[in-house]
Amino acid sequence: MYQATTKGIQVSVTPAYLEQQSEPGEGRWVWAYTIEIENMGDSTVQLIDRYWHITDAHGRVQEVSGPGVVGEQPVLAPGDSFTYTSGCPLQTSSGIMRGHFGMEERGSGMRFMVEVPPFSLDSPNERRTVN
């Protein structure tokens, strides 16, 4: 598990290789990642948008951004958490993802970024590469 905390918002990430959806012979490896966002602060916040920077083992970069996560823009009161699972295909057997969530403090309207810790995507069937 990977974790980072920004302004009282803790983000935990657990990646998992999806062997049954991957086709290494066709140059396609797929991972799921489960993210838990926990509000450990004193203010209610809303997740507004997300940004991903995905790098495969050959250094190719994909950038993904947009509103919310999995079609939602959850509101988290102090002590609340939100968990979701999404996926990432790559053309190589390993890679790394990093990113951030754009958050807004309810009431004040203050916007801030919450770090998603960099996390490694590694196929268990390949020689381990430190990303």
URDA-V97611 format. One line per field, one symbol per residue. ss: DSSP state (~ for helix, > for strand, _ for the rest). A space follows every 50 residues. Layout:
ss: ???
This chain:
ss: _>>>>>__>>>>>>>>>_~~~_>~~~_>>>>>>>>>>>>_____>>>>>> >>>>>>____>>>>>>>_>__>__>>____>>>>>>>>>>___>>>>>>> >>>>>_____>>>>>>>>>>>>_________
